[in-house]
């Protein structure tokens, strides 16, 4: 019974949001953002499942960390609320008993779109990432055998909430920095 009530409440909320949303909202940035704003995001990935040896006593794992920057760039005659930017990340895996290690550094270009829900200091967006991943360490001796490991492509949906005009929090779900969920801090310049 509780599941049915929860589904009904979520459906009613979604329907209310969709029907109160106007087509002109698709052509505007959220109220606290404007064209030309630069947004820096720093965060950490919550996915630790890429290395099967996690939990081994002689292993140190550094989760994916990343820095992204997004520059609001309106496109088209109506100035649609797009942004472009970049991504730089790092992830590491070290064995303390021997010299075995892996290092991954995704580097990429981001291109995305802001959705305007008319909620103060709240930003939702969809973003695509394309670039390369640099592999280093003794664990990648034979990486040249598979060139697809060097290609870095990702698609995410995300949300930012700013507690002030220049500082906030963000979360993204999807794949862009060797994790499926990323969270962190946002800074609007």
BALOBA-1460 file (C-alpha; in Angstrom, 3 decimals):
// residues 189
<rec num="1" residu="x" x="0.000" y="0.000" z="0.000"/>
<rec num="2" residu="x" x="2.823" y="2.403" z="0.902"/>
<rec num="3" residu="x" x="4.484" y="1.839" z="-2.473"/>
<rec num="4" residu="x" x="1.245" y="2.681" z="-4.313"/>
<rec num="5" residu="x" x="0.779" y="5.890" z="-2.318"/>
<rec num="6" residu="x" x="4.414" y="6.887" z="-2.927"/>
<rec num="7" residu="x" x="4.044" y="6.212" z="-6.680"/>
<rec num="8" residu="x" x="0.844" y="8.252" z="-6.771"/>
<rec num="9" residu="x" x="2.497" y="11.188" z="-4.959"/>
<rec num="10" residu="x" x="5.537" y="11.079" z="-7.275"/>
<rec num="11" residu="x" x="3.305" y="10.884" z="-10.366"/>
<rec num="12" residu="x" x="1.203" y="13.828" z="-9.136"/>
<rec num="13" residu="x" x="4.357" y="15.875" z="-8.486"/>
<rec num="14" residu="x" x="5.761" y="15.065" z="-11.913"/>
<rec num="15" residu="x" x="2.455" y="15.889" z="-13.626"/>
<rec num="16" residu="x" x="2.213" y="19.203" z="-11.753"/>
<rec num="17" residu="x" x="5.768" y="20.094" z="-12.760"/>
<rec num="18" residu="x" x="5.261" y="19.161" z="-16.404"/>
<rec num="19" residu="x" x="1.978" y="21.053" z="-16.741"/>
<rec num="20" residu="x" x="3.311" y="24.167" z="-14.984"/>
<rec num="21" residu="x" x="6.399" y="24.237" z="-17.175"/>
<rec num="22" residu="x" x="6.103" y="26.627" z="-20.105"/>
<rec num="23" residu="x" x="7.825" y="26.170" z="-23.477"/>
<rec num="24" residu="x" x="9.675" y="29.469" z="-23.004"/>
<rec num="25" residu="x" x="11.432" y="27.927" z="-19.994"/>
<rec num="26" residu="x" x="13.453" y="25.855" z="-22.469"/>
<rec num="27" residu="x" x="15.046" y="29.026" z="-23.819"/>
<rec num="28" residu="x" x="16.214" y="30.533" z="-20.525"/>
<rec num="29" residu="x" x="19.022" y="29.924" z="-18.089"/>
<rec num="30" residu="x" x="17.985" y="29.416" z="-14.461"/>
<rec num="31" residu="x" x="17.310" y="32.800" z="-12.848"/>
<rec num="32" residu="x" x="20.606" y="33.011" z="-10.919"/>
<rec num="33" residu="x" x="22.732" y="32.205" z="-13.989"/>
<rec num="34" residu="x" x="23.505" y="34.254" z="-17.044"/>
<rec num="35" residu="x" x="25.387" y="33.812" z="-20.310"/>
<rec num="36" residu="x" x="29.137" y="33.931" z="-19.791"/>
<rec num="37" residu="x" x="29.109" y="32.539" z="-16.229"/>
<rec num="38" residu="x" x="31.926" y="30.101" z="-15.452"/>
<rec num="39" residu="x" x="31.126" y="27.263" z="-13.052"/>
<rec num="40" residu="x" x="33.858" y="25.116" z="-11.466"/>
<rec num="41" residu="x" x="32.940" y="21.740" z="-9.984"/>
<rec num="42" residu="x" x="35.275" y="19.697" z="-7.815"/>
<rec num="43" residu="x" x="34.200" y="16.290" z="-6.590"/>
<rec num="44" residu="x" x="34.708" y="12.621" z="-5.978"/>
<rec num="45" residu="x" x="33.210" y="9.520" z="-7.560"/>
<rec num="46" residu="x" x="31.331" y="7.068" z="-5.396"/>
<rec num="47" residu="x" x="32.008" y="3.995" z="-7.548"/>
<rec num="48" residu="x" x="34.732" y="1.713" z="-6.196"/>
<rec num="49" residu="x" x="33.845" y="-1.336" z="-8.283"/>
<rec num="50" residu="x" x="36.339" y="-0.862" z="-11.105"/>
<rec num="51" residu="x" x="39.121" y="-2.711" z="-9.330"/>
<rec num="52" residu="x" x="38.246" y="-6.230" z="-8.128"/>
<rec num="53" residu="x" x="41.043" y="-6.238" z="-5.536"/>
<rec num="54" residu="x" x="39.503" y="-3.486" z="-3.389"/>
<rec num="55" residu="x" x="39.651" y="-4.575" z="0.221"/>
<rec num="56" residu="x" x="42.917" y="-6.491" z="-0.111"/>
<rec num="57" residu="x" x="45.089" y="-5.596" z="2.876"/>
<rec num="58" residu="x" x="48.114" y="-4.564" z="0.803"/>
<rec num="59" residu="x" x="46.167" y="-2.335" z="-1.592"/>
<rec num="60" residu="x" x="45.490" y="1.415" z="-1.518"/>
<rec num="61" residu="x" x="42.670" y="2.716" z="-3.704"/>
<rec num="62" residu="x" x="42.160" y="6.395" z="-4.571"/>
<rec num="63" residu="x" x="38.595" y="6.930" z="-5.827"/>
<rec num="64" residu="x" x="37.924" y="8.983" z="-8.928"/>
<rec num="65" residu="x" x="38.313" y="12.704" z="-8.311"/>
<rec num="66" residu="x" x="37.551" y="15.311" z="-10.935"/>
<rec num="67" residu="x" x="37.546" y="18.968" z="-11.756"/>
<rec num="68" residu="x" x="35.157" y="20.266" z="-14.388"/>
<rec num="69" residu="x" x="34.510" y="23.729" z="-15.682"/>
<rec num="70" residu="x" x="31.383" y="24.822" z="-17.512"/>
<rec num="71" residu="x" x="31.076" y="28.097" z="-19.403"/>
<rec num="72" residu="x" x="27.511" y="29.247" z="-20.173"/>
<rec num="73" residu="x" x="27.366" y="29.738" z="-23.937"/>
<rec num="74" residu="x" x="23.943" y="30.610" z="-25.405"/>
<rec num="75" residu="x" x="23.347" y="29.157" z="-28.872"/>
<rec num="76" residu="x" x="20.994" y="30.062" z="-31.686"/>
<rec num="77" residu="x" x="18.713" y="33.028" z="-32.278"/>
<rec num="78" residu="x" x="16.903" y="32.501" z="-28.985"/>
<rec num="79" residu="x" x="20.089" y="32.089" z="-26.955"/>
<rec num="80" residu="x" x="19.341" y="28.551" z="-25.805"/>
<rec num="81" residu="x" x="20.932" y="27.767" z="-22.418"/>
<rec num="82" residu="x" x="23.889" y="25.594" z="-23.425"/>
<rec num="83" residu="x" x="27.303" y="25.335" z="-21.808"/>
<rec num="84" residu="x" x="30.670" y="23.948" z="-22.819"/>
<rec num="85" residu="x" x="33.754" y="23.162" z="-20.835"/>
<rec num="86" residu="x" x="36.216" y="20.516" z="-19.821"/>
<rec num="87" residu="x" x="36.973" y="17.684" z="-17.445"/>
<rec num="88" residu="x" x="40.177" y="16.582" z="-15.738"/>
<rec num="89" residu="x" x="40.180" y="13.592" z="-13.402"/>
<rec num="90" residu="x" x="42.345" y="11.079" z="-11.576"/>
<rec num="91" residu="x" x="41.966" y="7.598" z="-10.148"/>
<rec num="92" residu="x" x="44.650" y="5.361" z="-8.653"/>
<rec num="93" residu="x" x="45.278" y="1.881" z="-7.339"/>
<rec num="94" residu="x" x="48.530" y="0.939" z="-5.542"/>
<rec num="95" residu="x" x="49.848" y="-2.283" z="-4.074"/>
<rec num="96" residu="x" x="52.011" y="-1.556" z="-1.048"/>
<rec num="97" residu="x" x="53.996" y="-4.834" z="-1.125"/>
<rec num="98" residu="x" x="55.226" y="-4.546" z="-4.721"/>
<rec num="99" residu="x" x="55.536" y="-1.929" z="-7.432"/>
<rec num="100" residu="x" x="52.186" y="-2.710" z="-9.047"/>
<rec num="101" residu="x" x="50.029" y="0.374" z="-9.676"/>
<rec num="102" residu="x" x="47.363" y="1.808" z="-11.976"/>
<rec num="103" residu="x" x="46.706" y="5.476" z="-12.664"/>
<rec num="104" residu="x" x="43.909" y="6.841" z="-14.860"/>
<rec num="105" residu="x" x="43.532" y="10.468" z="-15.911"/>
<rec num="106" residu="x" x="40.415" y="11.250" z="-17.957"/>
<rec num="107" residu="x" x="40.702" y="14.477" z="-19.948"/>
<rec num="108" residu="x" x="37.732" y="15.616" z="-21.963"/>
<rec num="109" residu="x" x="35.489" y="18.242" z="-23.475"/>
<rec num="110" residu="x" x="31.966" y="18.743" z="-22.050"/>
<rec num="111" residu="x" x="28.897" y="20.050" z="-23.841"/>
<rec num="112" residu="x" x="25.577" y="20.393" z="-22.050"/>
<rec num="113" residu="x" x="22.171" y="22.002" z="-21.685"/>
<rec num="114" residu="x" x="20.593" y="23.722" z="-18.638"/>
<rec num="115" residu="x" x="16.955" y="22.983" z="-17.755"/>
<rec num="116" residu="x" x="15.086" y="25.855" z="-16.133"/>
<rec num="117" residu="x" x="12.555" y="24.762" z="-13.480"/>
<rec num="118" residu="x" x="12.148" y="28.251" z="-11.961"/>
<rec num="119" residu="x" x="13.445" y="27.072" z="-8.582"/>
<rec num="120" residu="x" x="15.692" y="29.618" z="-6.891"/>
<rec num="121" residu="x" x="19.425" y="28.701" z="-7.049"/>
<rec num="122" residu="x" x="18.697" y="25.235" z="-8.487"/>
<rec num="123" residu="x" x="20.176" y="24.057" z="-11.780"/>
<rec num="124" residu="x" x="19.612" y="20.775" z="-13.587"/>
<rec num="125" residu="x" x="21.425" y="19.822" z="-16.752"/>
<rec num="126" residu="x" x="22.365" y="17.073" z="-19.174"/>
<rec num="127" residu="x" x="25.949" y="16.832" z="-20.403"/>
<rec num="128" residu="x" x="27.989" y="14.732" z="-22.819"/>
<rec num="129" residu="x" x="31.760" y="14.245" z="-22.481"/>
<rec num="130" residu="x" x="34.305" y="13.164" z="-25.078"/>
<rec num="131" residu="x" x="38.052" y="12.886" z="-24.708"/>
<rec num="132" residu="x" x="40.776" y="10.471" z="-23.765"/>
<rec num="133" residu="x" x="41.992" y="8.607" z="-20.713"/>
<rec num="134" residu="x" x="45.697" y="8.566" z="-19.975"/>
<rec num="135" residu="x" x="46.818" y="5.274" z="-18.439"/>
<rec num="136" residu="x" x="50.008" y="4.996" z="-16.397"/>
<rec num="137" residu="x" x="51.644" y="2.584" z="-14.002"/>
<rec num="138" residu="x" x="52.948" y="-0.961" z="-14.060"/>
<rec num="139" residu="x" x="49.373" y="-2.359" z="-14.202"/>
<rec num="140" residu="x" x="48.962" y="-0.992" z="-17.725"/>
<rec num="141" residu="x" x="51.923" y="-2.705" z="-19.398"/>
<rec num="142" residu="x" x="49.779" y="-4.202" z="-22.158"/>
<rec num="143" residu="x" x="47.233" y="-1.383" z="-22.573"/>
<rec num="144" residu="x" x="48.328" y="-0.722" z="-26.174"/>
<rec num="145" residu="x" x="46.715" y="-4.027" z="-27.118"/>
<rec num="146" residu="x" x="43.264" y="-2.429" z="-26.712"/>
<rec num="147" residu="x" x="43.079" y="1.096" z="-28.174"/>
<rec num="148" residu="x" x="39.437" y="1.492" z="-27.041"/>
<rec num="149" residu="x" x="40.703" y="1.865" z="-23.460"/>
<rec num="150" residu="x" x="42.101" y="5.254" z="-24.459"/>
<rec num="151" residu="x" x="38.745" y="6.652" z="-25.666"/>
<rec num="152" residu="x" x="36.718" y="8.494" z="-23.061"/>
<rec num="153" residu="x" x="33.007" y="9.068" z="-23.738"/>
<rec num="154" residu="x" x="30.320" y="9.804" z="-21.161"/>
<rec num="155" residu="x" x="26.752" y="11.026" z="-20.704"/>
<rec num="156" residu="x" x="25.465" y="12.443" z="-17.415"/>
<rec num="157" residu="x" x="22.515" y="14.214" z="-15.877"/>
<rec num="158" residu="x" x="23.253" y="16.499" z="-12.987"/>
<rec num="159" residu="x" x="21.951" y="19.007" z="-10.500"/>
<rec num="160" residu="x" x="23.516" y="21.917" z="-8.665"/>
<rec num="161" residu="x" x="22.145" y="23.789" z="-5.695"/>
<rec num="162" residu="x" x="23.813" y="27.049" z="-4.743"/>
<rec num="163" residu="x" x="23.594" y="28.119" z="-1.100"/>
<rec num="164" residu="x" x="24.970" y="31.551" z="-2.029"/>
<rec num="165" residu="x" x="25.548" y="33.418" z="-5.284"/>
<rec num="166" residu="x" x="28.970" y="31.808" z="-5.728"/>
<rec num="167" residu="x" x="29.025" y="28.515" z="-3.762"/>
<rec num="168" residu="x" x="26.986" y="25.337" z="-3.961"/>
<rec num="169" residu="x" x="26.861" y="21.570" z="-4.193"/>
<rec num="170" residu="x" x="26.453" y="19.301" z="-7.203"/>
<rec num="171" residu="x" x="25.781" y="15.677" z="-8.085"/>
<rec num="172" residu="x" x="25.913" y="13.846" z="-11.412"/>
<rec num="173" residu="x" x="24.683" y="10.420" z="-12.401"/>
<rec num="174" residu="x" x="26.038" y="8.750" z="-15.526"/>
<rec num="175" residu="x" x="29.528" y="7.952" z="-16.723"/>
<rec num="176" residu="x" x="32.206" y="10.566" z="-17.329"/>
<rec num="177" residu="x" x="35.099" y="10.135" z="-14.901"/>
<rec num="178" residu="x" x="35.342" y="6.373" z="-14.246"/>
<rec num="179" residu="x" x="32.424" y="6.425" z="-11.810"/>
<rec num="180" residu="x" x="28.645" y="6.249" z="-12.068"/>
<rec num="181" residu="x" x="27.834" y="8.780" z="-9.329"/>
<rec num="182" residu="x" x="29.842" y="11.930" z="-8.560"/>
<rec num="183" residu="x" x="29.262" y="14.532" z="-5.840"/>
<rec num="184" residu="x" x="31.098" y="17.666" z="-4.838"/>
<rec num="185" residu="x" x="31.335" y="21.445" z="-4.537"/>
<rec num="186" residu="x" x="30.459" y="24.085" z="-7.155"/>
<rec num="187" residu="x" x="31.859" y="27.576" z="-7.508"/>
<rec num="188" residu="x" x="30.305" y="30.180" z="-9.817"/>
<rec num="189" residu="x" x="32.724" y="32.839" z="-11.049"/>
